[in-house]
Amino acid sequence: MKSVCLYLQIHQPYRVKRYGLFDIGRDHAYFDGNEENDLNNRRVLRKVAEKSYLPTARLLAKLLKRHQAFRFAVSFSGIALEQLEQDAPEAITLFQDMVRTGRLEILGETYYHSLAFFFSRQEFERQVRKHTELVERLFGVTPRVFRNTELSYTNALGSWADERGYLGILAEGWDPILHGRSPNYVYRPPGSRRTKLLLKNYRLSDDIAFRFSSREWEGWPLTTGKYGQWMGAEGGDTVNLFMDYETFGEHQWEDTGIFHFLEALPGELLQNPSLAFMTPSLVIAMHQDRDTVDVPGVTTWADTDRDLTAWLGNELQHAAIGTLYGLEDRVQATNDEQLLEDWRRLQTSDHFYYMCTKWAADGDVHAYFSPYGTPYEAHNTFMHALKDLEWRLRQHERARVRAGEPALV
């Protein structure tokens, strides 16, 4: 029996509003754009909820009722869950109902959708704990499989997951790390005692996530019958379909037929007696691991490079993220909850993605997702907010000196 493992990721950042040089020291609300502005986070959340989060959740709930053999997995960034609780609580209720069926698995990740693992292991640990606590509060489950921000993965992360007792961790099934092997097996990180490695089948995943509506693609139009044939022809033990939840309704609009495709897909695949929908935990329980996969560098699911260059590929990005994490000890020492929260929201990987200066096809994708006119505008906006955060830190430090207290750091 071959598994079909469908995993969807939900994330919405708190975008930095158009924050200028003269706002430094005066305006500390970096994320509160005007209601009419494209950078207003509440307005964006409500728009995406209407186009994607709610209709897709209603459809997935219907599919769980229609097909008792249908299963899937979701992960949410913590800041996405915050915004859904506030502005689209119906979505939270729908997911809670689906979790209670036992056929929706919630995965773990970082609360702020950050790259903290690569810059501060302590901060990474804090964010993972905070995310776990939120998932437990909302859904009554503890994640047993981990998915790092942007599917970023390296051997060190596999070792961390094994030390923390996770059953599995997700990664990109990128050809250079597989050395001719198929992504359609359960693998393990080097030295792992328990944690298994599930690799994305990026070709079949991207057929839906990126190519579905492209009339230039030789596979267009993608029908469930055609896709079912491709799935049936795949070798291996498990076909892992990992993609953004926003594929449905936001990245692929309703008029492309993406919702009709999703509604028909489980029934089509379940006609094949050799295919069975499984959650990541079930895949790990059902299939023996085949081999180790050695990833000494870093892989992600972004761009043609599948590495961190989408976020760390130029000097602007390095300077911004280096300055941000360089403030960690000072921020932690203030015990100022609002300052700490703002510092963590600025860690969200999207801010650095918007600063990417890649061109060609990758550049087009970055421009599509960015709310700023250019990468340089994104960088300047972010750095102005960061300068204000540093100003607030100095105010704390001066206040302590005036009070005769020890310096923060």
N, C-alpha and C positions, 0 to 999 in steps of 0.2 A: 504494500500500500504506500503510495507516494503522497506526502503532505503538500497541501497548499497553505502557506502561512502568510496571511494578509495582515500587514501592520501599517497603521496610519499615525502620523505625527501632527499634533496641533500646537501651534505657537503663534502668538501675536506679541510684538515688542511694545514697549512704551517708547515711542519715537520722541526724540528731542525736538521741541518746537523751534521756530526760527529765532534763535537766541543770539543776540548781537554783542559786540564788544562793550557797548555802553550799558548792557544789562548786568554786567559783572558787578557784584557788590550790592545790587539793588533788587534783583528778581531771582528768587531761589526755586521757583516752580518751573523746572526745566521741561516737564512733560505735559503741560496744560495748554495746548494750543487752543485758539478760538474755535467755537463750534462750527463756523463756516470754513475753517482752514483745513486743508488736506492733512495737516499734521495733528489734528485733534484725534486723540487716541480713542475716545469713546465713540466718536462718529465712525471711525474706521471699523471698530469692533462690531458695531451694530450693522454696518453695511455687509461685512463678511459673514456675520451671523445669519442675515437674511438670505444671502446668496449661497452660503456653503454650510456653516455649522448646523443650522437647524434643519434644512431640508435633507441633508445627508444623514443626520442622526435619526430623523423620522424614518428615512428609507432603510437604514441599517436595522432599526428596531423592527420594522415590518419584515425584513428578511430573516431575522432571528425567529420570528413567529412562524413564518412560512416554511422555513427549512430547519428542522431540528438538528441537522448535521452541520449547519453553518456556524463558524467561529471566526473570530478575528481579534486583533490586539490594537490598543491605542496608547500613545503616551502624550501627555500634556506638559508644556512648561508650566511652572508655578505661576508665572505672571499671566499666562493665558487663562488659567483657572481663575485667578483673581478677577480678571476682566469679564469672564463669562458669568461668574457669580453675581457681579454687579449689574451687567448690562444685558445678559442673555441667560437668566437663571433657568429657563425652560430647557436649554441645552444640558445643563448640569443634571436636571431631573431625568432627562432621557437617558443619559449615560449611566446614572445610578440604577435606573430600571434595567438597563442592559447588563450591567455588572452582576445584578442579582440573578440573572439567568445562568451564571456560571460559564457562559460562552464568550464573554468579553474579558480579556486580560489587560490590566493596566500595567504599563512598564515604568521603571524608574528612570530619572534623568536629573539634570541640574535644575534648580528652581528658576534661575534667571537666564536659562539658555546661554550659558557663558562658556568661555574657553578656559575656565579657571584651572582645570586639571594640568594645563601646560604652563601655568604661571604661579599658582599658589595651591599646593595640595591641601593646606588647612582650610582655605576658603572653599575649595571644591567640596571637601567633606561637609562643611557647614551647609552648603547649598543642597547637597544630596539629602542630608538629614531633614532639612526644612521641607524639601519636596516630599519625602516619605511621610512626614507628619501630616501634610496637607492631603495627600492621597488617602491616608488612613482615616482622616476626619471626614472627607467627602464621600468616600466609596467603601470604607470598611475593609479594605484589603491592603496588604503590604507587598510592594513590588518584589518579584523574585527574579526578574530578568531586567538587565540594565541596558539603556541606550544613551550614549553620550551625545552632547550637542553636535548637530550636523553629521551624525553618524561617525564622528571622529574617533579614531581607534589607533592604539599602538600596543605593543607587548606589555608595557608597563601598566596600561589600563586593564588589560586582561588579568595581570597578576593582582592588581588592586581588587577587581571583582571577585577573584577566587578567594582572596584573604577575607573579604566581607561576606562570603557565603552565598553569592548570587548563583543561581542555576545556570544562567547564560548571559551573554552579551552580544549585541548586534554590531555588524560592521559591513562595509561595502565589499562585495565580491569582485574586487578589482583584479584584472588579469595579472598584473605584475607580481602580486603577492601569492597568486595561486600556482604560477609556474606550470600552466597547462592543465591543471586540475579543474574540476567543475565546482561552481559554488553550491551545487545542489546536494550537499552532504552536510552533516553536522561535523564540525571540527572542534579543536580545542586550542587555547593559547599554550605556548611553550611552558612546561612546568606546572600546568594547571592540575589540581587534584580533583576539582569538582566542576568548575565553570566551563561551559561549552560555548562555542563560537558559531553563531548563525550568520551566514553571509547573504547579502542581497543579490538576487538575480537581477542585475541592473538592466539587462536588455529587455526582459519581459516587463519589469516594473516601469521602465521609461517609455515603453510602447503606450502605456496608459497615461503616465504622468506628463510626458512631454510631447509625444508624437500623435496623440489621439486625434487631434483636429487638423493636423498638417496635411494639406492636400498634395504637397510635394513628396510626401513619404510614400514609398512603394507599397507599404502595407495599408494605406488608406483606401476605403473606409474600414476601420477596425470593427468587426462584428464579434459577438460572443462565440459564434460558431467557429470563426477563424481562430480566435484566441484559444478556444478550447482545444482545437487541433494542435496548436503550438505547445500548449501545456502538456497534452498527452504525449507528445513526441519527446519531451524533455527526459533525459536520463536522471539517475540519482534517486535520493530518498525524499528530498523536500525542495519545493520551489518557493523561495522566500520573496514575496512581493512587498517591498517597503517603499512607501511614498508619502508625500505630504497629504494630509486630510483635505487641504484646500484645493487639491486636484479636482475635487468634485464641486463644481459650481463657481469657483473663484479663478483658478488657473485655466481650467477647461469650463467654459461657460455652459449654462443650461442648454442653449440653442445648438451646441455641438452634438447633443444626444448623450452626454456623459452619464446623466442620471438613468436613462433607459438602459445603457450598457451595464451600469452597476446593478440595476434591479434584476437584469436577466442573467448576470454572470454566475451566481451561485447555482442556479438551476441547471445551467449549461454544463458547468464543471462536474456537478454531482451526478450527471448522467453517466459519467465515466466511472466504472466500478473500481478503477485503480487509483482514483483521486479522493482525498479526504481533507476537509478543512481542519486545521489544527492551530492552536495558539502556540507561541514560542515555547512555553513550558511543556506542552504536550509533545511538540516535536522532539524536544530534548529527552522526554521520558520514553518516547516510542522508538527512537532511532539511536543506534550505537554511533559514537563518534568515529570518524574514519582516519583522522591523521591530525597532526599539528599544523598550524599556519603561522609562520614567523613574520611579524610586522615590526621590524626594529625602528622604522620611521613612523610617519603618521599618514593614515588614509582618512578620507572623508567621502561624502557623496556629492560634493560640489564640483562643478565645472569639469572640463575635460582633463584637468590635471589630477583630480581626486586627492588633493592634499590641502594644506592650510593656506595656500597662496590667495584664496578668495578673501581671507581676513588679514593675512600677514605678508602680502606680496609686494608691498612698497614701503618707503620710508615713512610716509604719513601714518600708515597703520601701525608700524612698529613704534613710532614715537608716541602715538595716542595710547596704545595699550600698555606700553612700558611705563608711561607716566601714571596711568590709572592704577596699575597694580603696585607701583612704587609708593602709593599713599596708604597701603593696607594697614600697616601698624599704627599710623597716626589716626586713621579713621576708627579702628577698633578701640583705641585708647580713649576716645571721646565719650563713649557710652551714649552718644546722641543717636537715638533710633532713626530719626528722619534723615540725618546725614548719612548714616550707614545704609539706609534703604536707597537713597539717591545714588550712592557710590555703587551699590550692587546693580541697580537698574542700568547704570552706565556700562556695566560689564557685558550686557547682552550682545551677543555676537553680531547682530544685525547692524549695529552702529559702525563696525569695522568693515562689514560687507559693503555698506554704502560708500566707503572710501576707496573701493577697489578701482584700479585704473586699467584693468584688462580691457582689451578691445575684441573685435570680431564677434563670434557667436557668444562667448562667455560675457563679453561686455554688454551685449544686448540684454542678456538675462539680468545682469546687475542693474542696468538702467531701468528695466521694467519694474523691479521690486523697490527701487529707491524712491523716496518721496522728495529727494533733493534734486536740483537741476544738474549738478555735477558732483564728482567725488570730492572736489575741493570745497564746495559749499558744505557738504556733509562733514568734512574734516573740521572746517572752521567753526561750524555750529557746535559740534561736539567739544572742541577744545575750549570754546568760550564757556560752555557749561562747566567743563572740568576746572577751568581757572576760577570760576565762582566757587566751586566746591573747595578748592584750595584756599580761597579767601575765607570761607567759613571755618576751615580748619585753623587758620591763623587766629581768627577771633577767639576760638576755644582756647588756644595756647596762650594768648595774651591775657585772657580772663584768669587762667590758672596762675600765671605769673603774678598778676595783681593781687590775687588771693593768697599768695605765698605758698601755693601748692607746687609739687614737683612738676617738671615739664612732662608733656604727654609721652614723648619718645626721646 
